[in-house]
């Protein structure tokens, strides 16, 4: 019996190719829903797949709220009929006017965005005033990743109050991303997550104490999803869970997600004894991770030692002698930026490629 990832007739498949398996994606969506206790507690991120068909798979399961990182991803969601879209990247520069155009072009979708400072709040407020509308905003909180956001504090409370009082802004709630919490030990990761989340809870309490409505809280990514998904009234926002990868699979084996994306590659050359070269360079897979860049499913006793634009060089000491041109399969260490390398995902069912799904939001712009 062939393994789950095997292609029966690969001779016409151009490599490298990114294969996806809808049955496994469906399993991952069901697992997300079970962990969150229902679709009302979920706001999945689309940055991993950037694909309309996978969005529709989630919509069909009752998921109505989504999160994205780019205007193109937001537009793709709107084109798919997503009712509620959070742009989880504070709009600056030209993206402010693009966000306004998005709201105008897709009135059936409720858009929201993030803000973490007074200057951007003022610019968004002015843009909304010019259009005589309101922009829905979440306060982006820095809970330790030190990438974006404002630290939960009196300054954060003041900014939230300013958004609430602005006639052309609507304060929706709080957004926190704790992607720095990825301890492989489940109990320690949970303890770290709970400690971090307590600072968000305190800010939410202070907001209510000021007489404002209870803020909606959108929390976490994939590593902390098991914990935020169990919190009452909290909206969890995992992303990698849709396709999964070898990186998170190795760190978090306790999560019941299946790798649903596999790279198919071929041996290009055998430049010397014990060395193989694959057609899997920087242009075909996320190159920012340390070696290994992939987890080979079909090549034992190998060690990845070099990579350039078109090539992945592997030391190989198995007694079985692979041939130039042989197909091999590998799970990416980091799937999200790997997907963005491809125009299309090759859809595999029962060992056959049955369709190509466009990575519709891989570029900066669709139409807006």
Secondary structure, 3 states (H helix, E strand, C coil): CCCCCCCCCHHHCCCCEEEECHHHHHHHHHHHHHHHCCHHHECEECCCCCCHHHHHHHHHCCCCEEEECCHHHHHHHHHCCCCEEEECCCCCCHHHHHHHHHHHHCCCCEEEEEECCHHHHHHHHHHHHHHCCCEEEEEEECCCCCCCCECCCHHHHHHHHHHHHCCCEEEEEEEECCCCCCCCCHHHHHHHHHHHHHHHHHHHHHHHHCCCCCCEEEECCCCCHHHHCCCCCEEECCCHHHCCCHHHHHHCCCCCCCCCEEEEEEEEEEEECCEEEECCCCCCCCCCCCCCCEEECCCCCEEEEEECCCCEEEEECCCCCCCCCCEEEEEECCHHHHHCCCCEEEEEECCEEEEEEECCCCCCCCCC
